[in-house]
Amino acid sequence: MKRTIGILGGMGPEATADLYLKIIRSTPVSRDQDHFRVIIDSNPAIPDRTAAIFGQGEDPVPALRETARNLELAGADFLVMPCNTAHYFHRQIQEAIRIPLLHMMRETVEYTVRKWPEIKRVGLLATDGTLRTGLYHQALADRGREVIVPSPSDQALVMQAIYGGEGIKAGQHEAPRRLMLGVARALLTAGAQAVVAGCTEVPLVLHEGDLPAPVIDATEILALAAVREAGSLWPAPGCK
């Protein structure tokens, strides 16, 4: 029996749309009726997660909980949240609802270990907030993997690409793509064997084939997990 997917989105809106499109493309269908029902609450009013983690902004938990409850009341059977940084508040959100909220980092690491067992050192492109939480570090360390992060100057470029006046959250792609490519290549030079797009804005400008190593798209992996949980028996690519 098919289950209804709820997307706790708006962080940002384009990343939310990217997840929905990847859910559609990951679902094996021959007609409209083969797709899963998806309920989206794209709530861009949720306060900035990175600012909150650094103690410099409003607490996003009340808005995250309210949005999650809205999706539950609307009929979602489980939730996915296309914002890596917001997973710092995963427990508080899960405690406010009775349906499961999938965990983006855990799904990404499990997929990576299955598909690329030979990869032991992973570069991470993420917000300052996600780096501060250590969620990817812990999940990868639990599976015997090492995380390589950008230098402080390169991390400033990552934040510029995401948040700057000509950044992805401002609707720009060309300049952020150049910045992300430069930082990603530096991670490979530092010893990374793959690069995790660990912010949902990153896969909007950095794609598989852009580097001489795998680009691990956490948004796509979350989409595959959503399709799995919604009832599809379709195997994830590379995980047959």
C-alpha positions as CSV (number, residue, x, y, z in Angstrom):
1,M,0.0,0.0,0.0
2,K,1.3,3.4,-0.9
3,R,2.1,5.9,1.8
4,T,1.9,9.7,1.6
5,I,5.2,11.6,1.7
6,G,5.3,14.9,3.6
7,I,8.0,17.5,2.7
8,L,8.9,19.9,5.5
9,G,10.4,22.5,3.2
10,G,11.1,26.2,2.5
11,M,14.7,26.0,3.6
12,G,15.1,27.2,0.9
13,P,12.2,26.9,-1.6
14,E,14.4,26.0,-4.6
15,A,15.9,23.1,-2.6
16,T,12.4,22.0,-1.7
17,A,11.4,21.9,-5.4
18,D,14.7,20.0,-6.2
19,L,13.8,17.3,-3.7
20,Y,10.2,17.0,-5.1
21,L,11.5,16.7,-8.6
22,K,14.0,14.0,-7.5
23,I,11.3,12.1,-5.8
24,I,9.3,12.2,-9.1
25,R,12.3,11.1,-11.1
26,S,13.2,8.3,-8.7
27,T,9.7,6.7,-8.9
28,P,9.2,4.0,-11.6
29,V,5.9,4.9,-13.3
30,S,4.0,4.5,-16.6
31,R,1.2,6.9,-15.7
32,D,0.3,9.8,-13.3
33,Q,-1.5,7.4,-11.0
34,D,1.7,5.4,-10.3
35,H,3.3,8.4,-8.5
36,F,3.1,8.8,-4.7
37,R,1.0,11.5,-3.1
38,V,3.3,14.2,-1.8
39,I,2.2,17.0,0.6
40,I,4.6,20.0,0.6
41,D,4.6,22.7,3.2
42,S,7.3,25.1,1.9
43,N,7.6,27.5,4.8
44,P,10.4,30.1,4.1
45,A,9.4,31.9,7.4
46,I,11.3,29.3,9.4
47,P,14.2,31.2,11.0
48,D,17.7,30.6,9.8
49,R,19.1,27.4,11.2
50,T,22.8,28.3,11.0
51,A,22.3,31.6,12.8
52,A,20.4,29.8,15.6
53,I,23.1,27.2,16.0
54,F,25.6,30.0,16.5
55,G,23.3,31.8,19.0
56,Q,22.8,34.7,16.7
57,G,19.2,34.2,15.6
58,E,15.7,33.2,16.4
59,D,15.0,29.6,17.5
60,P,13.6,27.8,14.5
61,V,12.2,24.9,16.5
62,P,8.7,26.3,17.1
63,A,8.2,26.9,13.3
64,L,9.7,23.5,12.4
65,R,7.4,21.8,14.8
66,E,4.3,23.7,13.6
67,T,5.1,22.9,10.0
68,A,5.7,19.2,10.8
69,R,2.3,19.1,12.6
70,N,0.6,20.7,9.6
71,L,1.9,18.0,7.4
72,E,0.8,15.3,9.8
73,L,-2.7,16.7,10.1
74,A,-2.8,17.0,6.3
75,G,-2.3,13.2,6.0
76,A,1.4,12.6,5.6
77,D,2.5,9.2,6.7
78,F,6.2,10.2,7.2
79,L,8.3,13.3,6.6
80,V,11.4,14.3,4.8
81,M,13.2,17.6,5.4
82,P,15.4,19.1,2.6
83,C,17.7,21.1,4.9
84,N,20.8,19.4,6.3
85,T,21.4,22.1,8.9
86,A,17.8,21.7,10.3
87,H,18.6,18.1,11.2
88,Y,20.4,19.5,14.3
89,F,16.8,19.9,15.6
90,H,15.6,16.5,14.4
91,R,14.9,15.1,17.9
92,Q,12.8,18.2,18.9
93,I,10.7,17.9,15.7
94,Q,10.3,14.1,16.0
95,E,9.0,14.5,19.6
96,A,6.3,16.9,18.3
97,I,4.7,14.4,15.9
98,R,3.6,10.8,15.8
99,I,4.9,10.0,12.3
100,P,8.5,9.3,11.4
101,L,10.9,12.0,10.2
102,L,13.6,10.5,8.1
103,H,17.2,11.5,8.9
104,M,19.1,12.9,5.9
105,M,22.6,12.4,7.2
106,R,22.0,8.8,8.3
107,E,20.4,8.0,4.9
108,T,23.3,9.6,3.0
109,V,26.0,7.8,5.0
110,E,24.4,4.4,4.7
111,Y,23.9,4.9,0.9
112,T,27.5,6.0,0.5
113,V,28.9,3.0,2.4
114,R,26.8,0.6,0.3
115,K,27.6,2.1,-3.0
116,W,31.2,3.1,-2.5
117,P,32.7,0.8,0.2
118,E,36.2,1.6,-1.0
119,I,35.8,5.3,-0.1
120,K,37.3,6.1,3.3
121,R,37.9,9.9,3.1
122,V,34.9,12.2,2.3
123,G,35.0,15.9,1.6
124,L,32.1,17.9,2.9
125,L,30.5,21.0,1.4
126,A,28.0,22.3,4.0
127,T,27.0,25.4,5.9
128,D,28.9,26.6,8.9
129,G,25.9,25.4,11.0
130,T,26.1,21.9,9.6
131,L,29.8,21.7,10.2
132,R,29.3,23.0,13.8
133,T,26.8,20.2,14.5
134,G,29.2,17.5,13.6
135,L,26.3,15.3,12.3
136,Y,28.1,14.2,9.2
137,H,31.3,13.7,11.1
138,Q,29.6,11.4,13.6
139,A,27.6,9.4,11.1
140,L,30.7,8.9,8.9
141,A,33.0,8.1,11.8
142,D,30.5,5.5,13.0
143,R,31.1,3.7,9.7
144,G,34.9,4.1,9.7
145,R,35.0,7.1,7.4
146,E,37.0,10.3,7.7
147,V,35.7,13.8,6.9
148,I,37.7,16.4,5.2
149,V,36.4,20.0,5.5
150,P,37.4,23.1,3.6
151,S,40.0,25.4,4.9
152,P,38.6,28.5,6.8
153,S,39.1,30.7,3.7
154,D,37.4,28.1,1.5
155,Q,34.6,27.6,3.9
156,A,34.0,31.4,3.7
157,L,33.6,30.9,0.0
158,V,31.1,28.1,0.5
159,M,29.0,30.4,2.7
160,Q,29.3,33.2,0.1
161,A,28.1,30.8,-2.6
162,I,25.0,29.9,-0.5
163,Y,24.1,33.1,1.3
164,G,25.8,35.9,-0.6
165,G,24.1,38.6,-2.5
166,E,24.8,36.6,-5.7
167,G,24.4,33.3,-3.9
168,I,22.1,30.4,-4.4
169,K,19.6,31.5,-1.9
170,A,19.4,34.8,-3.8
171,G,18.4,32.8,-7.0
172,Q,21.9,32.8,-8.6
173,H,23.7,29.8,-9.9
174,E,26.7,30.8,-12.2
175,A,28.9,32.5,-9.6
176,P,28.1,30.0,-6.8
177,R,28.9,27.2,-9.2
178,R,32.4,28.5,-9.8
179,L,33.0,28.9,-6.1
180,M,31.7,25.4,-5.2
181,L,33.8,23.8,-7.9
182,G,36.9,25.5,-6.7
183,V,36.4,24.4,-3.1
184,A,35.4,20.9,-4.1
185,R,38.6,20.5,-6.1
186,A,40.6,21.7,-3.1
187,L,39.0,19.0,-1.0
188,L,40.1,16.4,-3.6
189,T,43.6,17.8,-3.5
190,A,43.5,17.5,0.3
191,G,42.8,13.8,0.0
192,A,39.0,13.4,-0.3
193,Q,37.9,10.5,-2.5
194,A,34.4,11.9,-2.9
195,V,32.5,15.1,-2.1
196,V,29.2,15.2,-0.2
197,A,26.8,18.0,-1.2
198,G,25.9,18.4,2.4
199,C,23.7,21.5,2.0
200,T,20.5,21.3,-0.2
201,E,21.6,24.3,-2.1
202,V,24.9,22.7,-3.2
203,P,23.3,20.1,-5.6
204,L,21.6,23.0,-7.4
205,V,25.0,24.0,-8.8
206,L,27.3,21.0,-8.3
207,H,26.5,17.7,-10.1
208,E,27.8,14.2,-10.7
209,G,30.4,14.4,-13.5
210,D,31.6,17.8,-12.5
211,L,34.6,16.3,-10.6
212,P,37.0,13.4,-11.2
213,A,35.4,11.7,-8.1
214,P,31.8,11.0,-7.0
215,V,29.6,13.9,-6.0
216,I,27.3,12.5,-3.3
217,D,24.0,14.3,-3.6
218,A,22.3,14.1,-0.2
219,T,19.1,15.5,-1.6
220,E,18.9,12.7,-4.2
221,I,19.6,10.1,-1.6
222,L,16.8,11.5,0.6
223,A,14.5,11.3,-2.4
224,L,15.4,7.6,-2.9
225,A,14.7,7.0,0.8
226,A,11.3,8.7,0.5
227,V,10.4,6.5,-2.5
228,R,11.5,3.5,-0.5
229,E,9.4,4.4,2.6
230,A,6.4,5.3,0.5
231,G,6.2,1.8,-0.8
232,S,8.2,1.4,-4.0
233,L,10.2,-1.7,-4.4
234,W,12.5,0.0,-7.0
235,P,16.1,-0.5,-6.0
236,A,18.3,2.6,-5.5
237,P,20.9,3.1,-8.2
238,G,24.1,1.2,-7.4
239,C,22.5,-0.6,-4.5
240,K,20.9,-3.6,-6.3
